[in-house]
Amino acid sequence: MKNRLLGTVSLSVLLACPAMAADLPVKAPPPPAAVFSWTGFYVGLNAGGAWGHSDATTSASCAPVPGISPLFCSPLGAQANAIAVAAAGTGSMSGNAFTGGGQIGYNWQNSSLVLGLEADFESFRLRASRQASARYPANFGPAVTTKTFTITSSMDTDWLFTARGRLGWAFSNLLAYATGGLAITNPSATHAFTDTPGLSATGTWSNSETRVGWTVGGGLEWAMNRNWTVKAEYLYLNFGSVNANGTVFSPSAPGYASATSTAVDLTAHIARAGINYKF
């Protein structure tokens, strides 16, 4: 009888356990991780390095000017001296500099595709120069049969502005993108001509202007959280040429002068890192 009673109680407990377990609260599963969205405005800062390259192309004219005889051209030497001056003033120069500034932009994200617009303003203090000397190949006269001349050219910039589109593909909080658009800067080119005593010819010609060029590049951007992102970026820039015109004359030979001109182009590469705050 006692064993039968214990069995009945045990069976009742076993049958009650599932019902009691069903009444216990069930812990909800954790919410899914939030998917980062690249859509929105952002502002930021950047810094890096810039490498610039310029090709200078010089010409010296033998065209007659009323009342003036061409300095580098004579019946004896024809255009040989003008050709030598042009060759000495033609060549390449390069320089590098720190670049840094700020950017502002907006992104639109549709699925994994990200479209954006970005503008930035930078310090862009590139400096480059070259110097070349040569001997006059044709005589002006007995006093200057072995005289040489020197042409010094320089190029510099101060600032850079770009306005670019961005096309990217988002891998959650990693964005790989290509970029391209307008690039604007203010290249200045200066050239100076001197020669050894005898002819004592001198001249300078320079020009500075705002140039609208173009840029292309790409980069990677990483979202650290919903507001802060960091990026690494490369840009190639091309600004075309700046032309400068001037005159070389000799105080010891009044009435003689030659028109000169030099075109200097500018291309550059920028590698930089940046940080953005997304609103």
N, C-alpha and C positions, 0 to 999 in steps of 0.2 A: 504493500500500500504506500509506504514511504517512497520507494523507488518510483512508483507510478506518479506520485505527486511532484517529485523533483523533475521527472521527464516532461511533465506538462508545463511546469514553470519555464524550463529551458527552452522548449519549443516556442512558448509565447514570447520570450525575449528575442529569439532569433527572428521571428516573424515581425517584431516591432522595429528592429534595427533599420531595415530598408526604409520604412516609413519615416523614422526619425531623421535619417540621413537626407531624405528628400526635402525635409523641412528646413535644413541648415542653409544659410545664405551662400550663394555661389559667387566667388570672386570674379569680377568682370575682366576680360582680357585687356592688356594694355592697348591704348589707342595707337593706330598706325603712325609711324614717323612722318612729320610734316615734310612735304616736298618743297624744296626751295624754288621760288619764282624769281626770275631775273627781271620781270617787268617793273618799271619805275624809274624815277629820277635818281641821279647820284652826282656827287662832287668828290674831288680827290686831289691828291698831290702826286708828283712823280719826280724822279731824278735818274740820271744815267750819263752816258758818254756819247759824243758826236764825233764823226770822222768825215772831213770834207775833202773834196778833190776839185781842182780847177785846171782847165787848159787855157792858156793865153795864146792868142793868135795875133801877131803884129804885122802891119804893113807900112811901108814908107813910100810915099808917092813921088813920082817923077813928073807928074803933070805940071805944065807951066802955069804960073800964076802971074797976072799982069804986074809988072814992076818988080818981080822977084824971080831970081834964078834958083832952080832946085839945088839945094845944098849937097845932096847925096848923089847927084847925077851930073856928069860932065861929058864933054865930047871925048875925053880921053878914056874914062872908065865906064861910059854909058850907064847902065843901071846896076853895075856890080856892087857898089857900096850900098845902094838901097836894098838890094837883095840880102846882103850880109846883115844889115840892121834888122830887117824883117825876121831873118833866121834866128838872130840872137834874142829877139823879143818874143819868140814862140817856144813854148814848152809847158811843162806841168808843174804844179805845186800842190801841196797838201798840208793839212793841219788837223788838230783834234782839240776838243774842249769839253768841259762839263756842260751839261744841259739839265735844266730842272724848271718846274713850274706847276701849274694846276690845270685841271680839266673838269668839264661838266658835261653830262650826257643823259640820255634816256634810252631805255631798252623796252622792246615789246617781245613777249614770248608767246609762241603758239606751238603747243606740244614741245618738241625738242628744238624747234627752230627759233632763233633769237635774232631780231633785227634791231639796230640801234643807230643813234646819231651822237657824235661826240665832237667837242671843240676844246682846244687847249691853247694856252699861251705860255711860251717858254723863254728862258734865257738861252741864247744861242750864239755865243761869242767865239765863233771860229776865226782863226787867224792863219794865213798862209802867205809865203813869199818865195821868190826865186830871184837869182841874179846871174847874168851871163855877160861875158866879155869876149870881144873878138877884134881882129885886126882889119882895118880897111883894106880890101883886096886891090883897089885901084887908087893910084896916086892922085891927090889934089894938086900936088906940086912938090918941089924938092923938100920943103919944110915939114911935110907930113907924110913922108913915104913909109914910116914905120909906126904910125900912131894907132892906138887902140881906143875902143869905146866900150862903155858898160851900160846895160839896161837893167834896171831893177823894177820888179813888179810885185805888188802885194794885193791881197784880197782879204776883206774882213766882213763879218756880220755881227749883229747885236741881239736880235730877237727873232722868234719864230711863232707863227700862228698857223694852226691847221683846223680844218673843218672836214670831218670824215664820216662816211657811213661805216657801219659794222655789220657783218653777216656771220653768225656763229651757230654752233650746234652745242646744246647743253647736255652734259652727262651728269644730271642731278645738279650738284653744286660746283661742277667744273665746266667752264665754258671755253671752247676753242673757237677762235674767230679770225676772219680776214678783214682788213680795213683798207680804205682808200678814199682820196678826195683832194681838196685844195690844200696847198701849202704856200704861205706868204712870208717873205723875209726882206731884208734891206741890204743886199750886198753892195759893198763899195770896192772899187778897183782904182789903184793909183800906180802910175808908171813914171820913171825918171830916166833921162838920158844924159850921160856925161862922157867926155872923152879927155884924153891926155892933152897937156898944153901943146899948142901949135895951131890947131883949128879951134879948140876951146868951145866946142858946140855944147849947148845945154837945151833941155826941154823937159817939161812935165805935162802929163795929161791924165785926167782922172774923171770919174763919174760915180755917182751913188744914186740908186733908185730902188723903189719898192717893186719887187718882182713877185708875180703870181705864178707859182709852179704847181706841181702835183706830187702826191705821195701814195705809196702802197706799202702794205706790211701785214703783220699778223701777230697774234699773241695767245696767251693762256691766262684765264682769270679764275680764281678760286674763292668761293664764298666760305668764309670762316664761320659766319652765323648769319642771321637774317638781315643784318645791317652792314657788316664789314666784309669787303673783298680785297684781295691783293692780286696784282697782275704782273706779268713779264711781257714786254712788247718790243718788236723790231719795226723800224720804218726806213724806207728808202725815199729820198727826196731829190727832185730835179727842178731847177729854177731857170734853166736857159742861160742866156748870156747878157752881160752888161758891156756896153760899148763906150769907149772913151776916145776922144779925138784931141790932138794938140799939134804943136809946131816945134820943131827943133831948129835953132838958129845959132849963128856964131857971131859974137861981138867983134871978132877980129876980121870978119868977112861980111861987112854990111851989104844988104841987098841979096843975101843968100839965105834960104830957109827951105825946109821940107816938111810937108804935112805928114803926120803920123797918126795911126789909130791902132787900138788894141781891143779885141773882144775877149772877155773872160767869162767862161761858163762856171756853174757851180752845181755839183751833185754832193749828196751827203748820206751817211748812214747813222741811224740812232738806235742804240740799245738801252732800254730803260726799264725800271721797275716802278710800280705805283701802288697806291692804296686808295680805295674809294669808300665813301659812306653812302649807303643806299637808303633812301627815304621810304 
